[in-house]
Amino acid sequence: MRQVRQRHEAFRKRLHAFVQHLPGVEQGDIEAVHSMRVASRRLRELVPLMGWDQHTTRKLGRRLRKVTRRLGTVRELDVLTLFIEELRASDKYPSATLERVEAAVAHSRKAARKRLTAKLPTGKLQRIADKLERALKPADRGEGTERRRAGRQAGNWFWPLEARLARRARLVRSAIETAGALYGVEHVHDVRTALKKLRYAAELCEEAGRPHLLADISALKSAQDLLGRLHDMEVFVAWTRQVQASLEPPNFTAWRQLESLERGIEDECRQLHARYVSQRDSIASIADRLGAEASHAKIDGVEPAASGPLPAKPSQSGHEQQINQARPSNHASPAAEARRFRA
């Protein structure tokens, strides 16, 4: 029963983080939206491990996934707004150029917040939290069939947790190898997503009794933050291109200024990607170590990834050449970027 309590304490901790940001989300607070979205992701990582019946697990998982995606739309536009403010404070680009992009983002942000209020009002979020709370109560009371079922499942808490960690680690290794050393937006974003999921699984393992994972969790967060910054810049570039294409009436001076802004941010993207490439061997090693410490069995159809050093980086000139050749198709539209960010 100790393992059951451990599992429920981890769930209550994440549920509390979810609920405490309800007032801030209602008021449109940027940090509250971000924190609730993170809490919803952490809850999603834990729901399949709670030992509930399949129907309850799927139903709660679907509802949390919708929360994550709807908050993600607003969160992405909030981040863009903050990034534009950061660029304005740097004095590196003309204010008039930034204002053009800011106006387009602000219009979409206002509409996204209205949709969030309509589709995901505070009352609905509270009802979701109440359903999550009620799912815990039968086992908390320890009555009848639920008590016996909880006792049988207690010994299964660590195995699925370790299995999940192993699977997440293999997916990180696979994503890193697929991305390679050349700059490709889609593949690098896949690495970031895989890192995020591995980190959440590692956090659960640490809470379940593996404190030695703290250093690895910190390293995963640093890598995730680096790729998150890269992603934010890529989304900004996509918005800049959209504004550039929609200039009305056509304005050659404004077009050139937007082009200069776009190229400046793309240069920063390449610099961040170079930092990621320099760190990817160590990131892959962390994933390999976490996977080795967990189960070595085939899990959910995912074969163990081969360990060892990653392919060598290409020469700098070849790298830059590949980037420049792929430049027109390497960035998706703002709408496509938003869909990937919310997944």
PEPE-V840333 format. One record per run of one state. SS is the DSSP state (a for helix, b for strand, c for the rest). FROM is the first residue (numbers start at 1). LEN is the number of residues. If there is no record, write none. Layout:
BEGIN
SS;FROM;LEN / SS;FROM;LEN
END
This chain:
BEGIN
c;1;1 / a;2;18 / c;20;2 / a;22;5 / c;27;3 / a;30;18 / c;48;6 / a;54;37 / c;91;4 / a;95;25 / c;120;2 / a;122;20 / c;142;2 / a;144;11 / c;155;2 / a;157;23 / c;180;5 / a;185;23 / c;208;3 / a;211;35 / c;246;6 / a;252;42 / c;294;5 / b;299;1 / c;300;2 / b;302;1 / c;303;13 / a;316;14 / c;330;4 / a;334;9 / c;343;1
END
